[in-house]
Amino acid sequence: MKSPLIAPSVLAADFSCLAEAVIQIDNAGADWVHLDVMDGKFVPPLTFGPKMAADLRPCSSSVFDVHLMVFEPENLIEDFARAGADYITFHAEALVHSHRLLGAIRDLGKKAGISIVPSTPVSAVEPLLPYTDLVLVMTVNPGYGGQTLIPGCLGKVKALADLRSRGVGEYLISVDGGVNLLTAPSVREAGVDVMVTGSAFFDAPDKVRLVRELKGG
């Protein structure tokens, strides 16, 4: 079982102290900073835009993993690219021309990701796998932190790992939703490359230890 990358989501942090939050992520030995961007339409909450990412960028040396939970994500990719995003992921359910947008993100010099909600099967994005750098499997219904992982969604991770092993693309597989010390073993066993965690990280008194244990150490 491989050791996954850990990507704490600042959605679970105190928004009045986000600079401190990304510094905590770096200091804990985590690998990526996960930035959940919500428009209040694709998902109910409203979070932040490119300026927040740009302001946080100097505070962290970690990979910035931007997750666009928005309709019309094509209108935001250039701004987030300029803001310092390394990965830009959008939802397959949010637009029609996903192939075009994956190419546009790569043309900006960024890694292109696509995400699916629990009700969307892997088959919906299988034709796009050769053109993506990251597939983000939502293991909760997106929008709110602190939810319980839906175990059946881990079958999608296994399916994606199988497709990749058969040469259908070269992408990382990420899981977002309900990842904590109780669920991490089953998430790792499914074959994930990146584990997004929110409340579990920011509520942990010993964040270094949490990261190590999420990785399986």
C-alpha positions as CSV (number, residue, x, y, z in Angstrom):
1,M,0.0,0.0,0.0
2,K,1.6,3.3,-1.1
3,S,1.8,6.4,1.0
4,P,-0.6,9.1,-0.4
5,L,-0.1,12.8,-0.6
6,I,-2.0,14.7,2.1
7,A,-3.9,17.9,1.0
8,P,-5.6,19.7,4.0
9,S,-8.5,21.9,2.9
10,V,-8.6,25.4,4.2
11,L,-12.4,25.2,4.0
12,A,-12.2,23.8,7.6
13,A,-9.9,26.5,8.8
14,D,-10.7,29.8,10.6
15,F,-11.2,32.2,7.7
16,S,-9.9,35.0,9.8
17,C,-6.5,33.2,10.0
18,L,-6.0,31.6,6.6
19,A,-2.4,32.7,6.3
20,E,-1.7,30.9,9.5
21,A,-3.7,27.9,8.3
22,V,-1.5,27.4,5.2
23,I,1.6,27.8,7.3
24,Q,0.3,25.1,9.6
25,I,-0.2,22.8,6.6
26,D,3.4,23.3,5.6
27,N,4.8,22.8,9.1
28,A,2.8,19.6,9.6
29,G,4.5,18.0,6.7
30,A,1.5,17.8,4.5
31,D,2.0,18.0,0.7
32,W,-0.7,20.2,-0.8
33,V,-3.0,23.0,0.2
34,H,-6.5,22.3,-1.0
35,L,-8.6,25.4,-1.9
36,D,-12.3,24.8,-2.2
37,V,-13.9,27.5,-4.4
38,M,-17.7,27.6,-4.2
39,D,-20.1,29.9,-6.0
40,G,-23.3,29.5,-4.0
41,K,-25.0,27.9,-7.0
42,F,-23.3,24.7,-7.9
43,V,-23.1,24.1,-4.2
44,P,-24.9,26.1,-1.5
45,P,-22.1,27.9,0.2
46,L,-20.0,30.8,-1.1
47,T,-16.3,30.8,-0.2
48,F,-13.6,32.9,-1.9
49,G,-12.1,33.9,-5.2
50,P,-8.7,34.2,-6.9
51,K,-7.5,37.1,-4.7
52,M,-7.6,34.9,-1.7
53,A,-5.4,32.3,-3.4
54,A,-3.1,35.0,-4.6
55,D,-2.8,36.5,-1.1
56,L,-2.0,33.1,0.4
57,R,0.5,32.0,-2.3
58,P,3.5,33.8,-0.6
59,C,2.7,32.1,2.7
60,S,3.2,28.5,1.5
61,S,5.7,26.5,-0.6
62,S,3.2,23.7,-1.0
63,V,1.3,22.7,-4.2
64,F,-1.9,24.8,-4.4
65,D,-4.7,22.4,-5.4
66,V,-7.7,24.6,-6.5
67,H,-11.1,22.8,-6.6
68,L,-13.7,24.8,-8.5
69,M,-17.2,23.8,-7.2
70,V,-18.8,26.4,-9.6
71,F,-20.8,26.7,-12.7
72,E,-19.0,28.2,-15.7
73,P,-15.5,27.3,-14.4
74,E,-14.1,28.4,-17.7
75,N,-14.5,32.0,-16.5
76,L,-12.2,31.5,-13.5
77,I,-9.2,29.4,-14.7
78,E,-7.1,32.2,-16.0
79,D,-7.5,34.2,-12.8
80,F,-6.6,31.2,-10.6
81,A,-3.7,30.4,-12.8
82,R,-2.4,33.9,-12.3
83,A,-3.1,33.6,-8.6
84,G,-0.6,30.7,-8.3
85,A,-2.7,27.6,-8.6
86,D,-0.7,24.4,-9.5
87,Y,-3.7,22.2,-10.1
88,I,-7.1,23.5,-11.2
89,T,-9.9,21.0,-10.9
90,F,-13.5,21.5,-12.1
91,H,-16.6,19.4,-12.0
92,A,-17.7,17.2,-14.9
93,E,-21.3,18.1,-13.9
94,A,-20.8,21.8,-14.2
95,L,-20.3,22.2,-18.0
96,V,-20.7,20.5,-21.3
97,H,-17.3,21.0,-22.9
98,S,-15.0,19.3,-20.3
99,H,-12.4,18.2,-22.9
100,R,-12.0,21.8,-24.1
101,L,-11.5,23.1,-20.6
102,L,-8.9,20.5,-19.6
103,G,-6.9,21.6,-22.6
104,A,-7.3,25.2,-21.7
105,I,-6.0,24.6,-18.2
106,R,-3.0,22.8,-19.6
107,D,-2.4,25.6,-22.1
108,L,-2.0,27.9,-19.1
109,G,0.8,25.7,-17.8
110,K,-1.2,24.2,-15.0
111,K,-2.2,20.6,-14.1
112,A,-5.8,19.9,-15.2
113,G,-8.2,18.0,-12.9
114,I,-11.8,16.8,-13.2
115,S,-14.1,15.9,-10.3
116,I,-17.2,13.8,-9.9
117,V,-19.9,13.9,-7.2
118,P,-21.1,10.7,-5.6
119,S,-24.0,10.2,-8.1
120,T,-21.7,10.5,-11.1
121,P,-20.1,7.2,-12.4
122,V,-16.5,6.8,-13.6
123,S,-17.9,6.0,-17.0
124,A,-19.0,9.6,-17.4
125,V,-15.4,10.8,-17.4
126,E,-13.6,7.8,-18.9
127,P,-13.2,9.4,-22.3
128,L,-11.5,12.4,-20.7
129,L,-8.9,10.4,-18.7
130,P,-6.1,10.6,-21.3
131,Y,-6.4,14.4,-21.1
132,T,-6.4,14.9,-17.3
133,D,-3.7,15.1,-14.6
134,L,-6.0,14.5,-11.7
135,V,-9.4,12.9,-11.0
136,L,-11.0,14.0,-7.8
137,V,-13.6,11.6,-6.4
138,M,-16.0,13.2,-4.1
139,T,-16.9,10.8,-1.2
140,V,-19.5,13.2,0.2
141,N,-22.0,15.4,-1.5
142,P,-19.9,18.6,-2.0
143,G,-20.6,21.9,-0.2
144,Y,-20.1,21.4,3.5
145,G,-17.2,20.1,5.6
146,G,-17.5,17.5,8.4
147,Q,-19.6,15.0,6.5
148,T,-19.3,11.2,6.7
149,L,-17.5,9.4,3.9
150,I,-19.8,7.4,1.6
151,P,-18.0,4.0,1.4
152,G,-19.4,3.0,-1.9
153,C,-17.6,5.9,-3.6
154,L,-14.3,4.1,-3.0
155,G,-15.2,1.7,-5.7
156,K,-14.7,4.5,-8.1
157,V,-11.1,4.9,-6.9
158,K,-10.5,1.2,-7.6
159,A,-12.0,1.5,-11.0
160,L,-9.9,4.5,-11.9
161,A,-6.8,2.8,-10.7
162,D,-7.6,-0.2,-12.8
163,L,-8.2,2.0,-15.9
164,R,-4.9,3.7,-15.3
165,S,-3.1,0.4,-15.0
166,R,-4.5,-0.6,-18.4
167,G,-3.0,2.5,-19.9
168,V,-6.1,4.8,-20.0
169,G,-4.3,8.0,-19.0
170,E,-1.6,9.1,-16.5
171,Y,-3.5,10.8,-13.7
172,L,-3.5,11.1,-9.9
173,I,-6.5,9.9,-8.1
174,S,-7.7,12.1,-5.2
175,V,-10.5,11.6,-2.6
176,D,-12.3,14.4,-0.9
177,G,-14.9,14.0,1.9
178,G,-14.9,12.4,5.3
179,V,-11.2,11.5,5.3
180,N,-9.9,11.0,8.9
181,L,-8.0,8.4,10.9
182,L,-10.9,6.0,10.9
183,T,-11.5,6.1,7.1
184,A,-8.0,6.6,5.9
185,P,-7.0,2.8,5.9
186,S,-9.9,2.0,3.5
187,V,-9.1,5.0,1.4
188,R,-5.5,4.0,1.1
189,E,-6.4,0.4,0.3
190,A,-8.6,1.6,-2.6
191,G,-5.5,3.0,-4.3
192,V,-5.7,6.7,-3.8
193,D,-2.8,9.1,-4.6
194,V,-4.1,12.2,-2.8
195,M,-6.2,12.4,0.3
196,V,-8.0,15.7,1.0
197,T,-8.8,16.2,4.6
198,G,-10.5,19.2,6.3
199,S,-11.9,19.1,9.8
200,A,-9.7,16.1,10.8
201,F,-6.6,18.2,10.1
202,F,-7.6,21.5,11.7
203,D,-9.2,19.9,14.7
204,A,-6.1,17.8,15.4
205,P,-4.0,18.8,18.4
206,D,-0.9,17.2,16.9
207,K,-1.0,17.9,13.1
208,V,2.4,16.4,12.4
209,R,1.3,13.1,13.9
210,L,-2.1,13.2,12.1
211,V,-0.4,13.7,8.7
212,R,2.0,10.8,9.4
213,E,-0.8,8.5,10.4
214,L,-3.0,9.5,7.5
215,K,-0.1,8.4,5.3
216,G,-0.1,5.1,7.0
217,G,3.0,5.6,9.1
